[in-house]
Amino acid sequence: MANRYQLELFVVAHSTKAQRAEHNLRRLCDAKLAGQYDLRITDVLEDAAAAEAANIVATPSLVRRAPLPVRVVVGDLSRRESLLYALGLEGDEPDADRNPNDE
């Protein structure tokens, strides 16, 4: 893996969604990117300027700054396939209409 992943998770600290998103992200990154990523957690209530500069309008939001292109994922990051795709770790875009419970 040539490029180190630069990730920033924008949250409202201490919210259930923020905790879930951080847990889901760390679990996946530790499994797939061990030692190859930097993660910054930004509380939008404490650093509104950073959220504004990144055009964050909803939380939690994950911004993958590197490797390029920049990608943004909104939500609690519980859909593993979507998160893998957004991070560029899997090839095909997941089917948004597919219900995993149907399988």
Secondary structure, 3 states (H helix, E strand, C coil): CCCCEEEEEEECCCCHHHHHHHHHHHHHHHHHCCCCEEEEEEECCCCHHHHHHCCCCCCCEEEEEECCCCEEEECCCCCHHHHHHHHCCCCCCCCCCCCHHHC
